[in-house]
C-alpha cells in the first residue's frame, strides 16, 4: 500500500491518501494538547503507544460485534483504515463524574454515576467543541435522522460495556471516554478515530491514580510511564 499526500492533520494524528481511494493511512503523533490546544507538549513514543493501545481495543471491539474503520496496523505508528466521512459529533460516555461534567453541573469529582451518561459535543475547534443536544444535531444537519442519533448512543453504551468489564478485569476504572464515528461508502456507521489514554480517562482501581492524558493536562508527570502501564494491563491475559 503506497502512502500518498497528506489530507488532514489533527491534534493526535495525520491522515494520508493511498493508492486505493477507499483506504487511508493514519499516523499517530507524539504531540499532546490540553484545554483546546492552549497547552501543548510532546512525549517521545506516545504515538506508538496509542497506536498499539487503539489497535488492541479496536480488535477487542470487533470481536464483540462493533464495526470499526481499522483494517490493520502497518508498523509502530501507522494504521491502514477505511475511508469514512466523519460525523462531526464527539460521543462522550461517562461512568464516573469528573472533568467538564463536574465543573458544569457541580457533581463532586469521583461520584459514580447511577447510569451510563452519553453526551454529544459538536466537533468544531473554532467554537470550542460545545455540548449539544439531539435537536442541535438535527438543526446543524450533523446526522441524517433521529435514528442515527439513537444508533450513536447505542454504540457508545455497547462500547462502554465491553471496555468497562475488560478494564475492570485489569484493575483499571474506565472513568469516561470520547469516540468518533464515520460513515463508509456503503452507508455503514463505523467506529473511527482512536481509543487511547488521549481520549479516555483510566484510574487505577485501588489507588485512583490517573493513567491518562490528565497526567499531562494537570502537570502530574510520568505521562509515558502511565501509557505504558495501560498497554501492559491491556496485554495481560485473563
Ligand atoms: N475528550 C477527548 N477530546 C476532547 C474532549 C474530551 O478525547 O476534545 C475526552 C476526555 O479525554 C475524557 C472525556 O472525553 O475522557 C470527557 O472529557 P470532558 O468533557 O470531561 O472534558 P475535559 O475535562 O477533558 O476537558
Boltz pocket constraint, residues with backbone or C-beta under 6 A from the ligand:
constraints:
  - pocket:
      binder: B
      contacts: [[A, 35], [A, 90], [A, 92], [A, 93], [A, 98], [A, 99], [A, 100], [A, 101], [A, 129], [A, 176], [A, 177], [A, 178], [A, 197], [A, 198], [A, 199], [A, 200], [A, 201], [A, 213]]
      max_distance: 6.0
